[in-house]
Amino acid sequence: MNGSAARGRVVVVTGASGGVGRAVVRAFAARGDRLALIARGGAGLEGAVRDAEERGARALAIEADVADPEAVEAAAQRAEDELGPLDIWVNVAFTSVFAPFTEIDPDEFRRVTEVSYLGYVYGTHAALRRMLPRDRGTLVHAGSALAYRGIPLQSAYCGAKHAIQGWHEALRCELLASGTRVRTTMVQLPALDTPQFDWVLSRLPRRARPVAPIYRPELAARAIVYAADHPRRREYWVGGSTAATLMANAVAPGLLDRYLARTGFDSQQTDTPRPADEPANLWEPADTRRDFGAHGRFAASSHQHSFQWWATRHRGALAAATLCGAGAASLAWARRAGD
């Protein structure tokens, strides 16, 4: 083990103050990595630093808007100056608007795109400027099942995730062609119990909610850490619902359009009216004074584990077990036939 690995790797996490980003901070901190945490909300960042330090890790809080490429570049440089050469860059930061497309203003759509898509582009540019000359490093992009399958009321978010998917594929091809040892991978996530449903700008009549089944953000964090350690795969799917959605969309997208047209509005809203004073983090962070943490309102109905994700990580062993089982069954059949 080299000196850098012995001290823990240097990991940058965007969107580190809440939700998936916050859970990712905790997961990397638990194994002793040094963390640069990028987000806008001061209270959330302070909480993320506490989380990391409680787990024995060093953490550097950097208030920056990922939609500002100069701020992202400055954050990357500060991370290297204070923590050392970057090993892993995790893009998580996003914002969105819950509303029908016709109720989203052009400047709001632009803002979602700048944060949720271009923020990944700017972060990756900053990381590659440092990783490519050293010929090492890993980029992990938090994606979604919605990177392939758009749903109603989330047109801005779906557009950004689709953009990330296409951009990631092009980037991966270029890195492979160059022969560099820098790797890029994407993790397609399911519906998660995070604070986004309490702080994303909403014009829905009722409170927003994730589409069931809902998973806890720790599952996403474990998948992102695993992807960072195993970046040769182009992407990972997390959750049975993600796998089912992507396969259904590949086979019968038109039928899925009609199904979502019937169910997609009610399934993304609770029975409770949306509060008039609900915060919105589109233009300003919602966690400037309040630390929202990693979880949302749906802990009681969310799942911590996923058999699909377990199977993804152990697919070699499962394949071997399946072959052994098939071989044993064939041998038994042959013996019975011989009798």
Secondary structure, 3 states (H helix, E strand, C coil): CCHHHHCCCEEEEECCCCHHHHHHHHHHHCCCCEEEEEECCHHHHHHHHHHHHHCCCCEEEEECCCCCHHHHHHHHHHHHHHHCCCCEEEECCCCCEECCHHHCCHHHHHHHHHHHHHHHHHHHHHHHHHHHHHCCCEEEEECCHHHCCCCCCCHHHHHHHHHHHHHHHHHHHHHHHHCCCCEEEEEECCCECCCHHHHCEECCCEEECCCCCEECHHHHHHHHHHHHHCCCCCEEECCHHHHHHHHHHHHCHHHHHHHHHHHCCHHHEEEEECCCCCCCCCCCCCCCCCCCCCCCCCHHHEECCCHHHHHHHCHHHHHHHHHHHHHHHHHHHHHHHHC
